[in-house]
Amino acid sequence: MFESLWPRELRLVTPTRRLLTGALVGFLLAAGSAAAQQSPPGHHHGGDDPSHATPAPGGAIQVSPHVRLTPPRQATAEDSARATAIADSLWRSIRKYQDVRAAVADGYRRLNPAQQQRVIHFNNSSNAAQNEAGFDPTRPTSLLYHRAPGGKLVLAGAMYTAPKTASMDELNARVPLGIAQWHLHTNVCVPKRGETNRLSETHDGKPVFGPQGEVSTKAACDAIGGQFRETEFNWMVHVEFDADGKATWGH
């Protein structure tokens, strides 16, 4: 298994290895107490197009070669109340991390610090193990930050993860599918061990490798000497907080 491309925090958690799954998503400003609401997801992955969605294993839907989503459900009053409670608990637990130094002190580590990023992720390996084994709304796998003018990191939200083998009902039991859509990265081609310098390769201005790459089949990946993964990372869902304290669940 190729393990040198992604930091240790991004590799798949298994019951025996207890490693941190990754995060590549989420953003927006956080402040105040969170009130969850049903709304269109605040973040989209390149190439997502629900009009071309096809069935995927386990009842999920494939909206692009690289992105699989949980199917939308009609939100119930119970869904809304539960999502609100999750978001409120989350905000109370992470608002101290508005100072990123507090996050670092509590074990959060920045993902890919050498890269320029619109959304900056700080991942916690202990919380990832908790998200693999169960669900605690106060322990997100990742904290999400924006860089404000002047360079200050501003807390934007957080992300939960779940095993990539989780069923739709298991994901719904964590965060209701009537409020949020979980996503899973699929059909990803990565460079082989020791060839991380190839990550920057492009074709016609587009990335070749990774979850945003143009390569999405094993045959095409084999042809360029890459390593193909049918699924990459685990199921993920994020919540964003705006300046008014409202929580928006995305995928």
matplotlib code that plots the C-alpha trace (Angstrom):
import matplotlib.pyplot as plt

x = [0.0, 1.3, 1.9, 4.5, 2.2, -0.1, 0.9, 0.3, -2.8, -4.5, -4.2, -7.2, -8.0, -8.5, -9.3, -5.8, -3.9, -5.9, -4.6, -6.1, -8.2, -8.0, -9.8, -9.8, -12.9, -14.8, -14.7, -16.3, -16.2, -17.2, -18.6, -21.4, -23.7, -24.5, -28.0, -28.1, -30.1, -30.9, -29.4, -27.4, -24.0, -21.5, -18.6, -18.4, -15.7, -14.5, -16.6, -19.6, -22.8, -25.9, -27.6, -25.2, -25.4, -25.4, -26.0, -23.0, -22.5, -24.4, -27.1, -24.7, -24.7, -21.7, -21.8, -18.4, -15.7, -13.9, -16.9, -19.5, -22.3, -24.9, -28.4, -30.4, -33.3, -36.3, -35.4, -37.6, -38.2, -36.1, -33.3, -33.2, -33.2, -30.5, -28.3, -28.8, -27.7, -24.6, -23.6, -24.2, -22.0, -19.4, -19.2, -19.0, -16.1, -14.1, -14.6, -11.4, -9.5, -10.1, -6.6, -4.8, -2.1, -4.7, -5.5, -1.9, -1.5, -4.4, -2.9, -4.2, -1.5, -1.6, -2.1, 0.5, 1.9, 4.2, 1.2, -0.8, -4.4, -7.7, -8.9, -6.4, -6.9, -5.7, -6.1, -6.2, -5.2, -6.9, -10.2, -9.9, -9.7, -12.8, -14.6, -13.6, -14.9, -17.9, -19.2, -18.6, -19.9, -17.3, -14.4, -14.1, -11.3, -10.4, -10.6, -10.9, -9.4, -9.3, -6.4, -7.7, -6.1, -2.8, -2.3, -4.2, -5.9, -9.6, -11.6, -14.1, -15.7, -14.9, -15.2, -16.2, -15.1, -16.5, -15.3, -15.4, -17.3, -20.1, -23.6, -26.0, -27.9, -24.7, -23.8, -27.3, -27.0, -24.0, -25.2, -28.7, -28.7, -31.8, -29.5, -26.1, -24.5, -21.4, -18.9, -16.2, -13.3, -13.2, -11.2, -8.0, -4.6, -1.6, 2.2, 4.0, 6.1, 9.1, 7.6, 5.8, 7.5, 5.0, 2.1, 2.5, 2.2, -0.5, -2.0, -3.6, -3.4, -5.3, -3.8, -3.1, -3.0, -5.2, -8.9, -9.0, -6.9, -8.1, -7.1, -10.0, -9.6, -7.2, -6.2, -5.3, -3.5, -1.5, -0.6, 1.1, 2.8, 0.6, -1.2, -5.0, -7.3, -11.0, -11.6, -9.4, -9.7, -12.9, -16.5, -16.4, -18.9, -18.2, -20.1, -19.4, -20.4, -21.2, -20.8, -24.3, -23.7, -25.7, -24.4, -24.5, -23.9, -22.2, -20.4]
y = [0.0, 3.4, 5.4, 8.0, 10.3, 11.4, 12.2, 9.6, 11.5, 10.9, 7.2, 4.9, 4.0, 0.3, -1.5, -2.7, 0.4, 3.2, 5.9, 9.2, 9.6, 12.7, 15.8, 17.8, 19.8, 22.6, 26.3, 29.6, 31.9, 30.6, 32.6, 32.3, 29.4, 27.0, 26.4, 23.6, 24.2, 22.3, 24.1, 23.4, 22.2, 25.0, 23.2, 21.3, 19.1, 19.6, 17.8, 17.2, 17.1, 15.6, 15.5, 12.8, 10.8, 7.0, 4.4, 3.3, 0.4, 0.5, 2.9, 5.8, 7.9, 8.6, 12.2, 12.3, 9.7, 11.0, 11.7, 9.5, 11.0, 9.7, 10.0, 13.0, 12.3, 14.4, 16.1, 15.4, 17.5, 14.9, 15.2, 19.0, 18.8, 16.2, 18.2, 21.3, 19.5, 18.1, 21.6, 23.2, 20.6, 21.0, 24.7, 24.7, 22.2, 24.0, 27.7, 27.7, 26.9, 30.3, 30.6, 28.0, 27.7, 26.1, 23.5, 22.6, 22.3, 19.8, 17.6, 19.1, 19.1, 21.0, 19.1, 19.8, 23.0, 23.6, 23.9, 27.0, 26.2, 28.1, 25.9, 24.9, 21.6, 20.7, 17.0, 15.1, 11.4, 10.6, 12.1, 10.2, 6.9, 8.0, 8.7, 5.3, 3.4, 5.6, 9.1, 11.9, 15.3, 17.1, 15.4, 16.2, 14.6, 18.0, 21.7, 24.0, 27.5, 30.4, 32.7, 36.3, 39.4, 39.9, 36.1, 35.3, 31.9, 32.1, 29.1, 28.1, 24.9, 21.2, 17.8, 14.3, 11.1, 7.6, 4.2, 3.9, 0.6, 2.4, 1.9, 4.7, 4.0, 4.0, 7.4, 8.7, 7.6, 9.9, 13.0, 12.8, 12.4, 14.7, 17.5, 16.7, 14.6, 12.6, 12.2, 9.6, 10.1, 7.4, 6.2, 8.0, 7.6, 8.4, 8.2, 5.2, 5.1, 7.4, 9.4, 12.2, 14.7, 13.6, 15.0, 18.3, 16.8, 18.4, 17.7, 20.6, 22.6, 20.1, 17.9, 14.3, 12.7, 12.8, 13.4, 16.3, 14.6, 13.8, 10.1, 8.0, 4.5, 1.7, 1.3, 5.0, 5.0, 1.9, 3.5, 6.4, 4.3, 5.3, 3.4, 3.1, 3.2, 2.6, 4.5, 7.0, 8.1, 7.6, 9.0, 12.7, 15.4, 19.0, 21.8, 25.5, 28.4, 31.9, 35.2, 35.0, 31.7, 29.6, 26.1, 24.9, 21.2, 20.3, 17.4]
z = [0.0, -0.9, 2.3, 1.5, -0.5, 2.3, 5.9, 8.6, 9.7, 6.3, 6.0, 6.4, 10.0, 10.6, 13.8, 14.1, 12.9, 14.5, 12.1, 11.3, 8.2, 6.1, 5.2, 2.1, 2.5, 4.3, 5.0, 6.3, 9.4, 12.8, 15.7, 18.3, 19.1, 16.2, 15.0, 12.4, 9.2, 6.1, 3.1, -0.1, 0.7, 1.1, -0.6, -3.9, -5.3, -8.8, -11.4, -9.1, -11.2, -9.5, -12.9, -13.9, -10.7, -10.9, -8.3, -6.2, -3.8, -0.5, -1.7, -2.3, -5.5, -7.7, -8.7, -10.5, -11.0, -7.9, -5.5, -4.0, -1.9, 0.5, -1.1, 0.0, 2.3, 3.4, 6.6, 9.6, 12.7, 14.6, 12.0, 12.5, 16.3, 16.3, 13.8, 15.9, 19.0, 17.3, 15.9, 19.3, 21.1, 18.4, 18.6, 22.4, 22.2, 19.4, 20.0, 22.2, 19.0, 17.6, 18.8, 16.6, 19.2, 21.5, 18.8, 18.4, 22.1, 22.1, 19.5, 16.2, 13.4, 10.2, 7.0, 4.3, 5.8, 2.8, 0.4, -0.4, 0.7, 0.7, 3.5, 6.1, 7.9, 11.4, 12.1, 15.4, 15.4, 18.7, 17.5, 14.2, 16.1, 18.0, 14.8, 13.5, 16.5, 17.3, 17.2, 19.7, 18.4, 20.5, 18.9, 15.1, 13.1, 11.6, 12.4, 9.4, 9.1, 6.7, 6.3, 7.0, 5.5, 7.3, 7.6, 10.7, 10.8, 11.5, 12.7, 10.0, 11.1, 11.5, 9.9, 11.1, 9.5, 9.5, 8.2, 4.4, 5.0, 6.9, 5.6, 4.8, 8.1, 10.1, 8.6, 9.2, 12.9, 13.2, 11.3, 9.7, 5.9, 5.8, 6.9, 5.5, 2.7, 3.6, 0.8, -0.1, -2.6, -5.2, -8.2, -7.2, -8.9, -6.8, -7.5, -6.4, -3.2, -3.5, -6.4, -4.5, -6.8, -9.4, -7.4, -9.2, -12.7, -14.9, -18.3, -20.2, -17.0, -14.9, -12.1, -13.1, -9.7, -6.6, -5.8, -8.3, -10.9, -14.4, -14.1, -12.7, -14.0, -13.2, -16.8, -17.2, -13.8, -14.8, -18.1, -16.3, -13.7, -10.8, -8.1, -8.3, -5.3, -5.7, -2.5, -0.8, 2.8, 4.7, 4.6, 5.5, 6.4, 7.5, 9.2, 8.6, 10.8, 9.6, 11.4, 12.7, 14.4, 11.9, 11.1, 7.5, 6.9, 3.6, 2.0]

ax = plt.figure().add_subplot(projection="3d")
ax.plot(x, y, z, "-o")
ax.set_aspect("equal")
plt.show()
